Amino acid sequence: MNAGDVVNLGRDLLMLTLYLSVPVMLVAMIIGLVVSVFQAMTQIQEQTLTFVPKIIGILVAMLLLLPWSLQMIVEYTIRLVRDMPNFVR
């Protein structure tokens, strides 16, 4: 295994992490924006009002994206195990 192989594995892992985390982060950002606009319009400054909808939205997004996430992780793992004999030289 040379340095290029390690860099490629690390890059692929970071890209997979980005692909899996961006949809959940977008959901949290959109919910946060909606709640902030609601708080600004109504002048309600309750701290729990920001956290509870985000937590619920993130949990729902994770549950909806779970099959896709598992498929991406399994594909990466299969590719990693399949290419493992090429790393040993």
N, C-alpha and C positions, 0 to 999 in steps of 0.2 A: 504494500500500500504506500503510495507516494503522497506528497503534499497536495497534489492536484486532486486526488481522490478524496482526501479529507476535506478540502475546501468545497468540492462539489457536494459531498454529503451534508456538510454544514449549511450550504446555501439552500439545498433542497429542503432541509429541515426547517430553516427559517421561513422559506416561502410557504411551506405547509402550515406553519404556525400563523402566518399572516392570513392565509386563506381561511383558516378556521376561526380566527378571532375577529376579523373585520366585520362580518355580518352582525355579530353580537354587539360589538362596540357601536355600530351604526344604530342599532335598535336603542341602545342606552342613550346615545346622543340625541336621537329624535325625541324620545320620551322626555329627556331632560329639557330640551328646548320647548316642548309643548307645555310642560309643567311650569317652566320659568315664565312663559308668556301668560299662562293662567294666573300665576301668582302676581305678576305685574299688573294685570287687569283688575284683579280682585283685591289686591293689597293684602293678601293672606300670606304671612311669612312663617308658616309652620314648617319646621325642619323635616318632620317625618313625611310630609307631603312630597318631598323630592325623592326620598329613598324607596318608599313602598312601591310606587308605580314602576320605578326602574328595576327593582328586584323581581317583580312579577313579570315585567316585559322580558327581562333577560332569561328568566326560567322558561317562559313560553318559547322564546326564540331558540334556546338550547334544545328544548324538547322537539321542536319542529325541524331543526337542523341536524338532529342526532343521526338519522340514517345517512345523510350526505357526509357528515363528519367521520362517521365510522368507516364509510366506504373509502374516503380519502386516506385515512390512517392505515387501513388494511392494504390498500394499493401501495402506499409507501413502504410498508413493512415487507410485503411480498417482493417488491423491487429490490429492497435492501438485502433480503435473504438470498434472492436469486443471483445478485451480483457479488455476493460474499466470496465465492471461490476466485473471482478475479482480483480480489484485494490481497490474497495471500500469494506472495511471490518468493 
